[in-house]
Amino acid sequence: MKALSIQVQPHRAPGLDIEGVRALMVRVASTPLVERSHFEDGHDAVRYFNFTFGTRDLKALWDALRQQVYGDPTFGESVSRSSIATCEGSQGWDDYMLLHHFDPGIPCDELDSTQDGRERN
């Protein structure tokens, strides 16, 4: 099982309804794609919310999150402006992949079914 994590930093999207975003994340977490999930909020220099999902199919989960969260007509734009998304690579977090960054100038990795998009047993 691999982990995919989304960190939302609300200060990057003033007015962001974090409870609405949390509801979207919970809806994804309740699908068969997700075997475990953990949600936490914290505060370092700024407040943040981490949404972490455990799955055996990273690509399918990332596709679902892009469609259901980043593509949501109410919250998607705000989530895009305020979040980063990462997932474990073939060596866990030692070679993590950056899937989304709030700064569109930062290059992101692509998941496909020939790399770590699907964990094989």
MITOR-329104 format. One line per 8 residues: number of its first residue (from 1); their letters; for each residue x negated, y negated, z negated of C-alpha. Coordinates in pm, 1 decimal, decimal comma. Layout:
BEGIN
NUM	A	X:Y:Z  ...
***
This chain:
BEGIN
1	MKALSIQV	0,0:0,0:0,0  -121,8:-350,5:83,9  -31,3:-688,2:-64,5  90,3:-999,6:113,4  102,6:-1322,4:-85,0  259,2:-1660,7:-17,0  166,1:-1959,1:-230,7  404,9:-2253,9:-214,4
9	QPHRAPGL	277,1:-2592,4:-334,4  591,4:-2807,0:-376,4  404,6:-3139,0:-388,5  329,6:-3093,2:-16,0  703,0:-3105,7:67,2  873,8:-3354,6:-164,3  1231,5:-3255,1:-233,9  1165,7:-2885,6:-169,1
17	DIEGVRAL	1434,5:-2674,1:-336,5  1211,1:-2407,7:-489,7  1511,8:-2212,9:-620,9  1646,0:-2190,4:-266,0  1305,9:-2069,1:-145,2  1290,3:-1819,6:-432,9  1631,7:-1683,3:-325,6  1497,7:-1626,4:27,8
25	MVRVASTP	1192,8:-1446,6:-110,1  1407,9:-1228,5:-337,2  1623,6:-1134,5:-39,2  1314,3:-1018,0:152,1  1181,5:-841,0:-159,4  1502,2:-638,0:-180,3  1453,4:-482,1:164,2  1304,3:-134,5:217,4
33	LVERSHFE	985,7:-299,2:355,4  889,4:-409,0:5,0  788,9:-149,1:-251,1  703,8:-397,4:-525,1  708,2:-771,5:-571,6  591,2:-1026,4:-822,4  683,8:-1392,7:-848,6  502,5:-1640,4:-1071,5
41	DGHDAVRY	463,9:-2009,7:-1113,9  154,1:-2182,1:-1234,1  -26,3:-2508,3:-1262,6  -392,4:-2576,9:-1191,4  -455,0:-2920,2:-1041,3  -98,0:-2902,2:-904,9  206,5:-2683,0:-959,7  234,6:-2376,7:-737,3
49	FNFTFGTR	451,0:-2067,4:-691,7  306,3:-1731,1:-586,3  525,4:-1472,2:-417,1  345,3:-1137,8:-375,9  486,6:-834,4:-197,6  353,2:-478,1:-180,5  421,6:-293,3:143,1  304,2:-10,3:365,4
57	DLKALWDA	380,1:-213,5:678,9  215,4:-556,7:666,9  310,3:-649,5:1022,3  680,0:-571,7:977,7  686,9:-757,3:644,7  508,6:-1060,9:790,7  750,6:-1060,6:1085,2  1044,9:-1051,9:840,6
65	LRQQVYGD	901,1:-1335,3:630,5  837,2:-1549,4:938,7  1193,2:-1494,8:1055,4  1380,7:-1511,3:724,7  1172,2:-1766,3:531,4  959,1:-1972,5:771,7  1237,7:-1962,6:1030,2  1516,5:-2050,0:787,2
73	PTFGESVS	1705,7:-2357,0:915,0  1733,2:-2510,9:566,4  1396,7:-2431,9:407,0  1162,8:-2317,3:684,7  1006,1:-2651,0:772,9  939,7:-2736,9:408,2  790,2:-2394,4:338,8  565,0:-2430,9:644,5
81	RSSIATCE	439,6:-2770,7:523,8  374,9:-2650,2:169,4  241,4:-2295,4:182,1  -39,6:-2059,7:264,8  13,0:-1690,6:335,5  -256,4:-1426,0:299,1  -272,3:-1048,2:303,1  -522,8:-780,4:219,8
89	GSQGWDDY	-747,5:-657,7:497,4  -896,5:-313,3:543,5  -1117,1:-368,4:235,8  -849,3:-518,5:13,0  -892,3:-883,0:-81,4  -1263,4:-868,7:10,7  -1168,6:-925,4:375,8  -830,3:-1091,4:335,4
97	MLLHHFDP	-648,2:-1238,7:632,9  -507,6:-1591,8:644,9  -165,0:-1566,2:810,2  -34,3:-1921,7:759,2  -178,8:-2248,6:634,2  7,6:-2571,2:563,0  -260,8:-2752,3:767,2  -188,6:-2657,3:1130,2
105	GIPCDELD	-552,7:-2732,9:1216,3  -676,8:-2435,4:1012,7  -708,3:-2123,7:1232,9  -506,1:-1825,0:1115,3  -540,0:-1451,7:1170,6  -287,3:-1246,0:1363,7  -158,4:-909,9:1248,6  -98,6:-642,9:1507,3
113	STQDGRER	-24,0:-274,2:1482,5  -376,8:-174,8:1589,0  -548,2:-334,3:1290,6  -423,9:-363,5:934,4  -65,7:-426,7:1033,6  31,5:-77,0:924,0  -134,7:115,8:648,5  -190,6:475,6:744,1
121	N	-212,7:754,9:488,8
***
